[in-house]
Amino acid sequence: MSTDIYQLRTSDAGVARTHFRAVSLIETTLDILPIGIVLVDANLRIVHCNVAANEMMHAGEPIVSHNGLLRASCKFASTALVRAANQGVQMIEGNCGVTNVSIPLSYEDGRVAIAHVRPLTRDITYFGSDKGAAVAIFITGSTEYAPLPFETLAKLFDLTRSETRVVNQIVLGRNRRETADALGIADSTVKSHLERIYFKTATSDQLGLCRLITALSWPVGRSKAFHKD
């Protein structure tokens, strides 16, 4: 074995040891933080989670692990979480997407947590590129009492400006005809908008849409006088 090859192998081993120590230090640092931190790949498969996040999953709220995939205990919040992560990955790949989205998560006792979704840049090789960590999600407590901004909601579900205006009217408690009158458009136009909104948000009617908006609000469970079509 030549000296050059020996030095190269020794160097590779040194790099591996340094990387291992760096990862161990990062893990230790994450574990002492009081907030939940979860690293996931493009499909929301869990790459790593700290102690606080593990405790949340063990308790079954506000986040859970479903066959190794990160989900929220609230169905609607879980849907929003998946979309936010997917759009974060699209942003990394150079497509249009949403960055730094914050999604309310609920506890059964009425407490509210916030999942802050942050896409990782390509030059971050946390735990090694082979693990595929693409998005970091930070779960913190919240004292906020404001609904999720409609601009964020629109970006999260790819709603057009017209569709967002319709959603706003529905959340105010107006039915389809009242929405048409308020916006100065035909009832048939509102119906068309709603059909596209239901498809994009994976809901089937105004009640389901309002439940989605309510679930994505601070505090979760904010009451509204909803009307059916």
C-alpha positions, 0 to 999 in steps of 0.5 A, a space after each residue: 500500500 502506497 503512502 498516498 493511498 494510506 493517507 487517503 484512507 486515513 483522511 476518509 476515516 477522519 472525515 467520517 468520524 468528524 461527521 459522526 461527531 457533528 451529527 451527534 452534537 446536533 442531535 444532542 442540541 436538538 434534544 435539549 430544546 423544549 420545542 418539537 423538531 421533526 425532519 422529514 423527506 419530500 413525502 413527509 417520511 420522518 428522518 429524525 425527530 428530537 425528544 420533545 417531538 417523540 413525546 408528542 407522538 407518544 401522547 398522540 397529539 398534536 402530531 403522530 407517526 402513521 407508518 413512519 409518516 408525519 401527520 397531525 392528530 387533526 385531520 384538516 391540519 394534517 392535510 394542510 401539513 402535507 401540502 405545506 411540506 410538498 410546496 416547500 419541496 417544490 420551492 427547493 426544486 425551483 418551482 413556485 411554492 410556499 415557504 415558512 408556512 405556519 399551521 395551527 395544531 390542536 390538542 383535545 383539551 383546547 390547547 393550540 400548537 403551531 407547526 412551522 414548516 421550513 424547507 431545507 436548502 440544497 446545501 444543507 446535508 443534515 444527517 447526510 444527503 442519503 437520508 433525504 431530509 427536505 423539510 424541517 418542522 418546528 412545533 411550538 406553543 401558541 398564544 395567538 388568537 387570530 385566524 390563519 391569514 386568507 393569503 396563506 390559506 390561498 397559497 396553501 391550497 392554490 386558490 385564485 383571488 376569486 376563490 379566496 373571496 368566496 371562501 371569505 364570504 362563506 366563513 363570514 356565515 353567508 350561504 351561496 346566494 348571499 355570497 353572490 349578492 355580496 360579491 356582485 356575481 351570479 349564483 352559478 359563478 359562486 357554485 363553480 368557484 365552490 366546486 373548484 374550492 372543494 376539490 382543492 381543499 378535499 372537502 365536499 360542502 360548505 360545512 366541511 370547508 368551514 370546518 377546515 377553516 376553523 381547524 386552521 384557526 387560533 384558537 381551534 374551535 372558534 365558532 361560526 354560524 354556518 349555512 348550508 347550500 
